[in-house]
Amino acid sequence: QLQAFGGGLVQAGGSLRLSCAASGTTFRINLMGWYRQTPGKGREFVAHIANWGGTDYAFSVKGRFSISRDTAKDTVYLQMNSLKPEDTAVYYCYLQPVITTLGTYWGQGTQVTVSS
């Protein structure tokens, strides 16, 4: 189970921090990360972090967002700075096990709204 927290309403230029904790997993986790979705659009990759610490970001958030992870707690964080109205979306956390055939696990979304 993945539980996401931290969404909300913020003015443009502000910051928010999302967190997502995995519980009940019986496997080793490789990737943890975030996608986002706006009405009428598909899910867009935001960022992920591997169990060895490697990160990747969407070009649109690079330099503004920072992803981190507490491996001991199976928790991933997304620090979002310099937020823009176009960052408004429902943010979904996910994880991928080391054993890829187990599939991808998704959390419930958390709404982020950035007002101009």
Backbone as ProteinMPNN parsed JSONL, in Angstrom:
{"seq_chain_A": "QLQAFGGGLVQAGGSLRLSCAASGTTFRINLMGWYRQTPGKGREFVAHIANWGGTDYAFSVKGRFSISRDTAKDTVYLQMNSLKPEDTAVYYCYLQPVITTLGTYWGQGTQVTVSS", "coords_chain_A": {"N_chain_A": [[0.842, -1.184, 0.0], [0.474, 2.225, -0.809], [0.726, 5.43, 0.499], [0.015, 8.733, 0.062], [0.914, 12.101, 0.898], [0.578, 15.646, 1.52], [-0.285, 17.385, -0.502], [-1.916, 20.41, -1.737], [-3.017, 23.849, -1.748], [-1.294, 26.489, -3.213], [0.408, 29.592, -3.775], [1.719, 30.85, -6.879], [5.194, 30.494, -7.274], [5.592, 29.593, -4.773], [6.167, 26.856, -2.406], [5.872, 23.31, -1.942], [5.815, 20.195, -0.206], [5.705, 16.889, -0.961], [4.981, 13.656, 0.298], [5.335, 10.096, 0.379], [4.55, 7.001, 1.544], [5.374, 3.613, 1.664], [3.836, 0.598, 2.633], [3.564, -2.657, 4.074], [4.931, -4.071, 2.164], [6.501, -6.92, 0.704], [8.722, -7.296, -0.682], [11.822, -6.297, -2.248], [12.362, -2.895, -3.004], [12.879, -1.109, -5.984], [12.624, 1.375, -7.788], [11.181, 4.457, -6.699], [8.776, 6.989, -7.092], [7.171, 9.757, -8.81], [4.299, 10.584, -10.699], [2.194, 12.816, -12.551], [-1.098, 14.108, -13.22], [-3.349, 15.876, -15.271], [-6.662, 17.159, -15.993], [-7.96, 15.705, -18.901], [-5.514, 15.034, -19.905], [-2.909, 12.618, -20.207], [-1.071, 10.618, -17.804], [1.847, 12.151, -16.59], [5.286, 11.793, -16.39], [7.163, 12.723, -13.534], [9.328, 12.548, -11.588], [11.818, 10.223, -10.419], [13.477, 8.003, -8.114], [16.086, 5.795, -7.598], [16.938, 2.75, -5.783], [19.607, 2.874, -5.221], [20.088, 5.519, -5.207], [20.183, 7.048, -7.509], [18.736, 9.523, -9.612], [16.06, 10.859, -11.649], [14.521, 13.337, -13.638], [11.656, 15.012, -15.005], [11.955, 17.239, -17.752], [10.539, 19.586, -17.442], [10.436, 20.092, -14.726], [12.932, 20.075, -13.748], [15.52, 21.345, -11.752], [13.781, 22.749, -10.205], [12.245, 20.993, -8.701], [12.912, 18.471, -6.258], [13.779, 15.203, -5.555], [13.788, 12.784, -2.988], [14.66, 10.123, -0.704], [13.85, 7.896, 1.912], [15.163, 5.086, 2.535], [15.049, 3.167, 4.551], [12.581, 3.592, 5.651], [10.969, 3.184, 3.528], [9.971, 5.399, 2.113], [9.232, 8.132, 0.011], [10.047, 11.434, -1.017], [8.993, 14.543, -2.381], [10.186, 17.536, -3.018], [8.943, 20.538, -3.92], [9.659, 23.442, -5.449], [9.474, 26.932, -6.395], [6.952, 26.929, -7.663], [4.666, 26.673, -10.394], [1.67, 27.742, -12.125], [1.152, 25.819, -14.084], [2.012, 23.519, -12.915], [-0.065, 22.536, -11.571], [-1.948, 19.757, -10.728], [-3.021, 16.345, -10.232], [-1.055, 14.45, -8.207], [0.629, 11.424, -8.314], [2.105, 8.855, -6.489], [4.451, 6.18, -6.957], [5.807, 2.836, -7.03], [8.368, 0.581, -8.036], [9.177, -2.755, -7.908], [12.289, -4.537, -7.293], [12.222, -6.989, -8.53], [10.978, -7.037, -11.502], [8.82, -8.247, -12.702], [6.794, -8.225, -10.898], [5.35, -5.986, -11.282], [3.994, -2.58, -11.249], [3.299, -0.444, -8.544], [0.793, 1.718, -7.33], [-0.004, 4.738, -5.618], [-2.727, 6.537, -4.027], [-3.92, 9.538, -5.487], [-2.746, 12.903, -4.875], [-3.855, 16.172, -4.617], [-2.432, 18.979, -6.128], [-2.52, 22.376, -6.285], [-1.761, 25.298, -7.923], [-1.952, 28.643, -7.688], [-2.228, 31.577, -9.703]], "CA_chain_A": [[0.0, 0.0, 0.0], [1.189, 3.495, -0.87], [-0.068, 6.522, 1.042], [0.634, 10.013, -0.282], [0.509, 13.239, 1.711], [1.278, 16.899, 1.303], [-0.83, 18.263, -1.516], [-2.625, 21.562, -1.243], [-3.115, 25.057, -2.569], [-0.169, 27.393, -2.974], [0.557, 30.616, -4.802], [2.853, 30.706, -7.782], [6.452, 30.839, -6.634], [5.67, 28.943, -3.474], [6.727, 25.51, -2.287], [5.144, 22.237, -1.268], [6.564, 18.946, -0.088], [4.896, 15.683, -0.973], [5.609, 12.444, 0.795], [4.611, 8.877, 0.042], [5.1, 5.894, 2.314], [4.936, 2.267, 1.301], [3.694, -0.29, 3.777], [3.103, -4.003, 3.763], [5.633, -4.693, 1.039], [7.257, -8.13, 1.039], [9.745, -7.403, -1.71], [12.744, -5.162, -2.298], [11.894, -1.835, -3.893], [13.874, -0.447, -6.799], [12.276, 2.772, -8.021], [10.033, 5.156, -6.133], [8.695, 8.253, -7.805], [5.918, 10.493, -8.953], [3.701, 11.033, -11.936], [1.09, 13.749, -12.319], [-2.136, 14.061, -14.246], [-4.318, 16.964, -15.333], [-7.85, 16.747, -16.753], [-7.817, 15.646, -20.348], [-4.164, 14.63, -20.289], [-2.428, 11.39, -19.6], [-0.116, 10.792, -16.706], [3.143, 12.681, -17.004], [6.37, 11.483, -15.466], [7.731, 13.868, -12.831], [10.662, 12.228, -11.088], [11.957, 8.978, -9.667], [14.75, 7.767, -7.455], [16.378, 4.362, -7.484], [17.354, 2.35, -4.437], [21.019, 3.247, -5.032], [20.154, 6.963, -5.096], [20.123, 7.721, -8.793], [17.486, 10.237, -9.821], [15.727, 11.35, -12.97], [13.466, 14.339, -13.566], [11.116, 15.559, -16.235], [12.611, 18.501, -18.087], [9.723, 20.712, -16.983], [10.587, 20.328, -13.291], [14.347, 20.011, -13.388], [15.999, 22.581, -11.154], [12.775, 23.271, -9.271], [11.802, 19.881, -7.851], [13.972, 17.592, -5.77], [13.243, 13.959, -5.003], [14.662, 12.11, -2.038], [14.075, 8.849, -0.278], [14.307, 7.248, 3.133], [15.054, 3.675, 2.18], [14.679, 2.394, 5.739], [11.152, 3.781, 5.895], [10.242, 3.016, 2.251], [9.244, 6.657, 1.918], [9.811, 9.028, -0.986], [9.654, 12.814, -0.842], [9.155, 15.423, -3.529], [10.221, 18.943, -2.648], [8.581, 21.313, -5.104], [9.918, 24.864, -5.254], [9.188, 27.801, -7.548], [5.819, 26.309, -8.328], [3.998, 27.425, -11.453], [0.293, 27.262, -12.34], [1.138, 24.61, -14.915], [2.298, 22.357, -12.073], [-1.328, 22.077, -11.007], [-2.259, 18.402, -11.174], [-3.064, 15.31, -9.205], [0.24, 13.796, -8.17], [0.553, 10.019, -7.92], [3.37, 8.191, -6.237], [4.488, 4.791, -7.414], [7.043, 2.115, -6.786], [8.648, -0.604, -8.842], [10.045, -3.701, -7.207], [13.499, -5.014, -7.967], [11.719, -8.032, -9.425], [10.091, -6.221, -12.332], [7.602, -8.972, -13.077], [5.756, -7.952, -9.9], [4.547, -4.865, -11.736], [4.133, -1.258, -10.647], [2.298, -0.168, -7.524], [0.42, 3.13, -7.336], [-0.727, 5.296, -4.5], [-3.839, 7.415, -4.381], [-3.396, 10.84, -5.87], [-2.879, 14.051, -3.995], [-4.058, 17.338, -5.482], [-1.596, 20.172, -5.984], [-3.089, 23.495, -7.037], [-0.919, 26.489, -7.869], [-2.713, 29.791, -8.18], [-1.385, 32.624, -10.309]], "C_chain_A": [[0.887, 1.247, 0.0], [0.254, 4.603, -0.404], [0.67, 7.825, 0.798], [0.047, 11.127, 0.572], [1.155, 14.501, 1.162], [0.739, 17.809, 0.223], [-1.539, 19.451, -0.89], [-2.645, 22.689, -2.244], [-1.98, 25.995, -2.201], [-0.132, 28.428, -4.08], [1.77, 30.337, -5.67], [4.117, 31.236, -7.108], [6.65, 30.179, -5.284], [6.216, 27.534, -3.541], [5.752, 24.577, -1.601], [6.066, 21.031, -1.191], [5.587, 17.79, -0.027], [5.687, 14.538, -0.357], [4.725, 11.25, 0.458], [5.296, 7.713, 0.736], [4.503, 4.574, 1.845], [4.864, 1.418, 2.563], [3.22, -1.661, 3.301], [3.811, -4.675, 2.609], [6.455, -5.892, 1.527], [8.38, -8.345, 0.036], [10.67, -6.197, -1.604], [12.262, -4.174, -3.345], [13.069, -1.275, -4.681], [13.536, 1.04, -6.912], [11.101, 3.218, -7.15], [9.974, 6.521, -6.801], [7.297, 8.792, -7.892], [5.57, 10.697, -10.423], [2.651, 12.084, -11.564], [0.127, 13.702, -13.494], [-3.049, 15.268, -14.123], [-5.497, 16.507, -16.176], [-7.599, 16.774, -18.254], [-6.438, 15.245, -20.823], [-3.8, 13.326, -19.595], [-1.482, 11.679, -18.457], [1.236, 11.201, -17.268], [4.169, 12.338, -15.951], [6.895, 12.768, -14.837], [9.161, 13.582, -12.394], [10.652, 10.841, -10.469], [13.356, 8.884, -9.08], [14.916, 6.271, -7.266], [16.895, 4.036, -6.087], [18.82, 2.651, -4.175], [21.207, 4.763, -5.037], [20.103, 7.735, -6.397], [18.757, 8.336, -9.024], [17.299, 10.607, -11.284], [14.534, 12.282, -12.827], [12.925, 14.639, -14.956], [11.779, 16.912, -16.494], [11.859, 19.693, -17.489], [9.897, 21.034, -15.501], [12.033, 20.374, -12.846], [14.814, 21.364, -12.882], [15.021, 23.201, -10.173], [12.316, 22.217, -8.273], [13.007, 19.046, -7.438], [13.345, 16.37, -5.114], [14.273, 13.341, -4.08], [13.914, 10.912, -1.462], [14.689, 8.413, 1.032], [14.1, 5.752, 2.91], [14.601, 2.824, 3.366], [13.184, 2.467, 6.012], [10.31, 3.555, 4.639], [9.377, 4.232, 1.962], [9.994, 7.519, 0.911], [9.219, 10.416, -0.777], [9.856, 13.578, -2.155], [9.051, 16.857, -3.047], [10.008, 19.757, -3.91], [8.731, 22.797, -4.785], [9.592, 25.632, -6.53], [8.016, 27.262, -8.362], [5.152, 27.265, -9.307], [2.567, 26.917, -11.598], [0.233, 25.984, -13.165], [1.569, 23.361, -14.154], [1.031, 21.814, -11.413], [-1.712, 20.735, -11.602], [-2.546, 17.536, -9.955], [-1.755, 14.545, -9.303], [0.084, 12.391, -7.593], [1.944, 9.483, -7.636], [3.288, 6.736, -6.705], [5.791, 4.144, -6.955], [7.136, 0.936, -7.739], [9.572, -1.516, -8.072], [11.306, -4.011, -8.002], [13.11, -6.116, -8.956], [10.637, -7.386, -10.282], [8.801, -6.931, -12.718], [6.482, -8.792, -12.057], [4.91, -6.738, -10.256], [4.832, -3.58, -10.994], [2.983, -1.026, -9.676], [2.068, 1.34, -7.442], [-0.273, 3.52, -6.042], [-1.933, 6.087, -4.966], [-3.26, 8.786, -4.708], [-3.567, 11.88, -4.786], [-2.89, 15.302, -4.87], [-3.082, 18.453, -5.114], [-2.192, 21.249, -6.881], [-2.231, 24.725, -6.827], [-1.688, 27.639, -8.493], [-1.771, 30.866, -8.704], [-1.588, 33.964, -9.625]], "O_chain_A": [[1.897, 1.318, 0.7], [-0.883, 4.697, -0.866], [1.796, 8.012, 1.258], [-1.133, 11.114, 0.925], [2.147, 14.442, 0.436], [1.256, 18.911, 0.041], [-1.741, 19.502, 0.323], [-2.333, 22.513, -3.422], [-1.736, 26.263, -1.025], [-0.587, 28.172, -5.195], [2.72, 29.677, -5.25], [4.106, 32.284, -6.461], [7.745, 30.204, -4.722], [6.668, 27.073, -4.59], [4.922, 24.993, -0.793], [6.975, 20.869, -2.005], [4.74, 17.728, 0.865], [6.91, 14.471, -0.481], [3.515, 11.387, 0.278], [6.486, 7.472, 0.534], [3.293, 4.445, 1.658], [5.72, 1.51, 3.442], [2.567, -1.792, 2.266], [3.37, -5.716, 2.121], [7.024, -5.871, 2.618], [8.921, -9.444, -0.079], [10.343, -5.204, -0.953], [11.814, -4.556, -4.426], [14.128, -0.999, -4.117], [14.109, 1.864, -6.2], [10.163, 2.46, -6.901], [11.009, 7.139, -7.049], [6.381, 8.374, -7.184], [6.436, 10.945, -11.263], [2.274, 12.215, -10.4], [0.486, 13.311, -14.605], [-3.471, 15.639, -13.028], [-5.369, 15.583, -16.98], [-7.088, 17.754, -18.795], [-6.211, 15.126, -22.027], [-4.327, 12.993, -18.533], [-1.138, 12.829, -18.181], [1.7, 10.672, -18.278], [3.952, 12.564, -14.761], [7.053, 13.78, -15.518], [10.091, 14.288, -12.782], [9.608, 10.345, -10.046], [14.28, 9.585, -9.492], [13.998, 5.577, -6.828], [17.243, 4.928, -5.313], [19.241, 2.682, -3.019], [22.327, 5.253, -4.892], [19.989, 8.961, -6.384], [17.736, 7.743, -8.675], [18.258, 10.662, -12.055], [13.648, 12.054, -12.003], [13.639, 14.535, -15.953], [12.12, 17.635, -15.558], [12.468, 20.683, -17.082], [9.546, 22.13, -15.062], [12.321, 20.678, -11.688], [14.544, 22.398, -13.493], [15.39, 24.08, -9.394], [12.031, 22.535, -7.118], [13.988, 18.931, -8.173], [12.493, 16.488, -4.233], [15.473, 13.37, -4.353], [12.722, 10.717, -1.697], [15.895, 8.542, 1.243], [12.998, 5.23, 3.078], [13.849, 1.864, 3.191], [12.593, 1.525, 6.539], [9.09, 3.712, 4.669], [8.204, 4.109, 1.611], [11.219, 7.625, 0.948], [8.053, 10.563, -0.411], [10.77, 13.288, -2.927], [7.968, 17.336, -2.709], [10.795, 19.678, -4.853], [8.009, 23.335, -3.946], [9.453, 25.048, -7.604], [8.085, 27.156, -9.587], [5.082, 28.475, -9.09], [2.28, 25.778, -11.231], [-0.653, 25.154, -12.957], [1.499, 22.257, -14.693], [1.055, 20.762, -10.774], [-1.793, 20.584, -12.821], [-2.34, 17.943, -8.812], [-1.396, 14.05, -10.372], [-0.509, 12.198, -6.532], [2.855, 9.639, -8.449], [2.208, 6.158, -6.828], [6.737, 4.819, -6.55], [6.132, 0.379, -8.181], [10.64, -1.093, -7.629], [11.38, -3.781, -9.209], [13.612, -6.16, -10.079], [9.505, -7.21, -9.831], [7.801, -6.283, -13.027], [5.34, -9.168, -12.323], [3.884, -6.48, -9.626], [5.78, -3.491, -10.214], [1.836, -1.374, -9.959], [3.01, 2.132, -7.479], [-1.023, 2.741, -5.454], [-2.133, 6.28, -6.165], [-2.185, 9.13, -4.218], [-4.415, 11.756, -3.902], [-2.044, 15.467, -5.749], [-2.932, 18.814, -3.946], [-2.347, 21.053, -8.087], [-1.999, 25.146, -5.694], [-2.029, 27.61, -9.676], [-0.659, 31.036, -8.205], [-0.961, 34.953, -10.005]]}, "name": "protein", "num_of_chains": 1, "seq": "QLQAFGGGLVQAGGSLRLSCAASGTTFRINLMGWYRQTPGKGREFVAHIANWGGTDYAFSVKGRFSISRDTAKDTVYLQMNSLKPEDTAVYYCYLQPVITTLGTYWGQGTQVTVSS"}
